[in-house]
């Protein structure tokens, strides 16, 4: 029997191999979901012009993953999303102050449990 608190349907619209739209349908409201606590594999690397690229890959589905940075010197290309287990999400981090330093210990994450 399917447990509606642990299951969802994901639909993706592809243009060739590129995903142009994605949505998920949950059988219950988020407060009734029984989600596994994820382990997030992250990698922060320098990119052009004093900016960074953050790669996130969870081991299981993450609902409403929020990426938090220490202050407003940094801007994220995306900071709030769902992410399936085993899939990677690349986020560009733009530094308003090109001399600002950033490390993985500066980045925190929140999600719905």
N, C-alpha and C positions, 0 to 999 in steps of 0.2 A: 504494500500500500504506500502511496506517495504521501510524504509529510509536507503539507503546505507551508509550514513554518521554516522549512529548509530548502525549498525548491523555488525556482523561478524560470521564466522563459526569456531568452535573449534573441532579439531579431536584429540583423545587420543588413544594410543596403550597400552593395558593392558596385563600384564602377571599375570593372576589370578586377584588380587586386586591391584597390584602394577603398577603404570603408568611408562612405560619405554620410552615413547616418546610422545610429544605433539606439536601441531602446530595450528596456527590460520590463517585464510584467511580473509583479509579485502577487501571490494569491492571498496575502494578508497584509495589513498595514505594517509599516516598519517597526512599530513598537511590539508587534507580536512575532517578529522573525527571531529565530534561534540561530544566530550566526556564530561561526567559529572565529576565535581570536586569531588574526593573521600574523604571520611573520613576514616582515617586509625586507626584501633585499634591496639595498639602495647603493647607488654609485654616483658620486659627484665629480664632475670633471670640468676643467677650464675650457671655455670656448673662445670665440673671437672677442676682441675689444673689451676685455676685462669682465666678461659675462661667464655664466656657468651653464651646464646642462646636468639635470638630475634624472637618473634612470631609476624607476621604481618597478619592482616585480614581486607581487605577493605570492604566498604559497596556497592561498584560498581566496574566495570571493571577499571583497571589501566594499561595504556599503557606505557611501558618502565620505570617502577619504578626503581629508582636508590637510593641506600642506601649509605649515606655519613657519614664517621666517622671523628673525629677531627684531627687525624694525623696518621702517618705510624706505630705507636706502635701497631695498630690493623689490623687484616686481616679478611676479610669476606669469608665465604664459597660460597656466591653468592651475587652480588651487583647490578645486572641489569636484569630485567625480567618483563614479563606481568603477571598480576594476576587478576583472575575473582572475582567478588563480592561474598562475603560469604566464599571464600576459604582461607585457612591458608597457610602461607609459613613460615617454620622454617629455620632460618639462624644461623649458628654457627659463633661466633666471637672469633678469637684466639688472645690472647695478647702476643706480642713478649716480653714485659716487664711484668712479672707476678705480679709486684707491681702496675701496672697501674690501675686506677679506671675508671669506665665507668657508665654513667647514661643515662636514656632516653632523657634527655635534651641535651646530647652531640651528639645525632643521628639526622641527617636531611634527608629529602627525596625530590626527584625531580621526575617529570613525565611529559609526553606530555599531554597538555590540549587542 
